[in-house]
Each structure stands twice: as C-alpha cells, then as structure tokens.
C-alpha cells in the first residue's frame, strides 16, 4: 500500500466496504477488517493497553460493529465510529484494571514505547530508530494523537483526531502543535533526512 | 492529489508517513489478529454457543490453554470428549460427540479439518499438528446453534 493510496482513501474505502457488507456481502466485512484493524490497534495501544488487552479490545470493537451495524446512519462515519468504540472499550478495560472512579475519564498514559523484542529492534532501520527516539520525547497526548492520525491519509486526519478526543475546533492547532514538535526534532537532527 | 488540511505541507505528510512506517516496525499489529477477528465475527454470525470445559466453569483461552490427554466439553445441547494420543510418533485425536452423523471441525489457526461422527459418535484426526486447537460442532438440529469449544493445547 503506497502512502498516496492511504492518503486518498481510508475513510472512503471503509465506507464503501461497510455499505457492501450491509447489503449482504460478507467478503466486504473481511476487507473492512483488514483495512481498519491496524488503525484500531494503534488506538488501543495509544490508550496504554498491553498487547493482549489491545487485541481483546480491538476484537470487541468489531463485534460491536456487527451488532450495531444498522444503527450507523452515515457509512462514511464508520471509521470514526470504530475508533471511538475502541477507545471507549480501552478505557473500560483500563478502569477494570485500575479501579479508578468510573465517572472520571482516565488520563492517557503513554504506551511503553520501547520495543522489547530484540528481533523487532533489529528490524528497525536507521530511519525508524531515529524517528522513534524523537517520537517518545513528545508528550503522551501528542504521541497518542500522532500515532492514530498517521494511520490515515489527509482526508482522514480530522476524523481520526476527533475520534481521539481532540475537539473539532482545535483539531488543526492541536494536531499541528504535536506534528510541528516532531517535525522540528527531525529537521534539527543532522542524521535524519526526509525521503 | 487530495488537498491538505490546516496549512499542512508535503513535509508534514512525509513526517506522518515516516511515523507510520516506524510504527509498523516498533509496534506491529500481531500477525494473527486479523484472522482471529474474522473468526470471532464468523462465530457471531453463526450465533455459536461457547462450550465449557467440564470440571471447569471458566472457558480456557489461548495463553492459559491446558495441556491435557483427555478433555470433555459440554454445552446446553451436547458433550464432546476429546482424547489426545500418539500414533507412530504423530499426534492423533479421537473424539466422541453425542450422536452419529454430526460434523465436527478441528480448527487450528486458519486450518479447518471437518470430520463426520460415526454411529458411535466417534470422530478422529490423524496426524495432527501440535499447537492450539478448538472444535466447532455443527448444529444437531435444523435451526440449532453450532457449538465452539475454547482452545486447548495439543
């Protein structure tokens, strides 16, 4: 999948697959799962869930989609719906784990950002290692927003940021501030070049 | 080319693209996740009932799957007893379900191997690969619910 394809199409591809699924095409559900699961994975992980809890959470979000498919009025909203559902389920799992006040929205904690698997570290190329080094110095909130927003393309940025709880009016400034911080760190890094 | 929102430029897009590539290496989506989601969704579509391990009210899930020579699963409509043995060094499974002519599928990851029970309710698979496995039992009556077992370690 090229960057350009992602940029132009995640919201639309999800909406088209969702419409086809509701019309009875079960293969379309597989296409939807394959396209959107990576985004939901990073939504769950950006909420601080362990790998296992993130897997369960993403799976639950999909089961809820099938359960509530008829209630989603606008198909183009399905990507945001799935992200929001995943985030809420992630909070629920966090609350169960920590027994915090159920009325209080939990503060987002940074995911343990260090890849522990030696094979994973070895697989990271120089660009990835450098970018990761700068990424983990951002605020937890910025990490959360960028982690999810980067999974879509330009048309998806607003929907993804909104699903992560950035109010509509501040999507541009908030995302922009986080992105600007990462961009500045990278451009100031003499060993990093944009390819 | 899609118009970029909020005064973003090509460098911003390149940074986000690079971050996406980095995340694919630093925190990759587990390989099995999409397959497991599709399996759960197909079970939900079939309205399958989850069988329980007899002598254990809680279903066993993958990370804590039991290693056992013989296990029995029960549901509201049927019982499945599974015996794991060896045949010339290869794993072999014999199972007994409550009735003949019932289709039982051995499911290991994406591999599904159906078998039909004989008059004594017996089904068997040989050779079988080691690893996690579960069983899917077709409905005993028209309009009935299929039954899926928790995973066990073979």
Interface residues (C-beta under 8 A of the other chain):
Chain A: X3 X6 X7 X8 X26 X29 X30 X33 X34 X37 X38 X41 X42 X45 X51 X52 X55 X58 X59 X62 X63 X66 X67 X111 X113 X115 X120 X123 X124 X125 X127 X128 X131 X132 X135 X146 X147 X149 X150 X151 X153 X154 X155 X157 X158 X171 X172 X175 X176 X179 X182 X183 X186 X187 X194 X195
Chain B: X2 X3 X4 X5 X6 X7 X8 X11 X12 X13 X14 X15 X16 X17 X18 X19 X20 X21 X22 X23 X25 X26 X27 X28 X29 X30 X33 X34 X36 X37 X38 X40 X41 X44 X45 X63
